[in-house]
Amino acid sequence: MPIYEYRCNDCGSEYDQLRSMRTMDEVRACPECGSMATERLLPSRFALSTGAIRDDRGAYDPGVAAEYARIQQQPDPDQMTTEEWFHDP
């Protein structure tokens, strides 16, 4: 699932959330003040030039970037054959 960046129009906080594309524009409460006056920012800026990725608290965590890179190197399930899908390494 993609990471989207949001801003609260009441308190001004910016935060990231992992959401499906189907729910990316659903209004959810701000994690700081609870306001429902939030909006998704365009474009999402979750990847940084340092290789770190912002977590849901807005902190930069290089460990998250390493895990994201590892996941990106795995085969695309939509392109895998049945044998590849059920292969137990």
C-alpha positions in Angstrom: 0.0 0.0 0.0 1.2 3.5 -0.7 2.1 6.1 1.9 0.3 9.4 1.6 1.0 12.7 3.3 -1.8 14.7 4.9 -2.1 18.1 6.6 -4.6 19.2 9.3 -6.2 22.5 8.4 -6.9 23.3 12.1 -3.6 22.6 13.8 -1.3 22.6 10.7 0.4 19.3 11.5 1.6 17.1 8.6 1.7 13.4 8.9 2.0 10.2 6.8 -0.4 7.3 6.6 -0.2 4.0 4.9 -3.5 3.6 3.0 -4.9 1.8 0.0 -5.6 3.8 -3.1 -9.3 3.2 -2.6 -9.2 4.9 0.8 -6.6 7.6 0.2 -9.2 10.5 0.0 -11.4 9.3 2.9 -11.5 12.0 5.7 -9.9 10.8 8.9 -9.2 12.5 12.2 -5.9 14.3 12.7 -3.6 12.2 15.0 -2.5 15.4 16.8 -5.8 17.3 17.5 -8.6 15.0 16.4 -9.9 17.5 13.8 -11.7 16.1 10.7 -10.5 19.1 8.7 -7.6 17.2 7.0 -6.5 17.0 3.4 -4.1 14.8 1.3 -1.1 16.7 0.0 0.1 16.2 -3.6 2.4 14.7 -4.4 3.3 12.5 -1.5 6.9 13.1 -0.4 7.5 9.8 1.5 10.9 9.0 0.0 13.8 11.3 0.8 17.2 11.7 -0.9 18.9 10.2 2.2 17.1 6.9 1.7 15.1 7.4 4.8 11.3 7.3 4.9 9.0 9.2 7.2 7.1 7.0 9.6 3.5 7.7 10.8 4.9 10.1 13.5 6.8 12.2 11.0 10.2 10.9 12.2 12.8 9.8 9.7 13.8 6.2 10.1 16.5 4.7 7.8 15.4 1.2 9.0 12.0 1.7 7.3 13.8 2.7 4.1 15.9 -0.5 4.2 12.7 -2.6 4.6 10.9 -0.7 1.8 13.9 -1.3 -0.5 13.9 -5.0 0.4 10.2 -5.3 -0.4 10.6 -3.5 -3.7 13.2 -6.1 -4.8 10.8 -9.0 -4.4 9.1 -10.4 -7.5 5.8 -8.9 -8.6 3.0 -11.4 -7.5 1.0 -10.5 -10.6 3.8 -11.6 -12.9 4.6 -14.9 -11.1 3.7 -18.3 -12.3 1.9 -20.8 -10.1 5.1 -22.7 -9.5 6.9 -19.5 -8.4 4.1 -18.4 -6.2 4.0 -21.7 -4.2 7.7 -22.4 -4.2 9.0 -22.8 -0.7 12.6 -21.6 -0.6 
